[in-house]
């Protein structure tokens, strides 16, 4: 789980919260009722969420039976979110072990979080590999790499300091692949800077976009096919 997917929500202290969560799971397992929870991971931006069954709490470790595709996502991410009606918040846990063949996982280091990703208006998927992009503003052009995409925006890493600030209006040019036909569509989109994180060589810039019907069709087709490809990848890795 990338940090931008969630926001920590400490109730007492990290140590107290983790102990409280483990105690809650012990009580659930002991009662023998309602031992199903839901795990949530993001694989290259695609939400992966299957039910899991609580098995036991051993020391500071929670053991669960999990779906094989969830086990793959757990192993790749190293963290997962847990949704369980017993708790008032979503839970975050580190993955100690994930076994695809045995369909089991071990979790530890629990905390409370708010899921930021669920507040997004549309699905945001990683571009792998990144796509060539240009940012044009005030008569100057900055080369960039588009890193992720949604129907409402892009994230891009500039090749040099962008000098952009939140609220700037720009023209964003992106070479979007057509995954079915192995071609490329050149999109030119009016965009607004919503966030800039400055780095040593370049800036990570997030944009909201204004797309016409043609551009929206290109983005919709890409996002749909990208989801299909990511699901296929997970199935192949889960055997």
Secondary structure, DSSP 4 states (H G I P E B T S, - for coil): --GGGEEE--SS-HHHHHHHHHHHHHHHHHHTS--EEEEEEEETTEEEEEEEEEEEEETTEEEEE--HHHHHHHHHHSEEEEE-TTSSSEEEEEEEEEETTTTEEEEEEEEEEEESGGG-SS--EEEEEEEEEEEEETTEEEEEEEEEEETTEEEEEESS-----TT-EEEEEEEEEETTTTEEEEEEEEEEEEEEEE-SS-EEEEEEEE--HHHHHHHHHHHHHHHHHHHHHHHHHT-
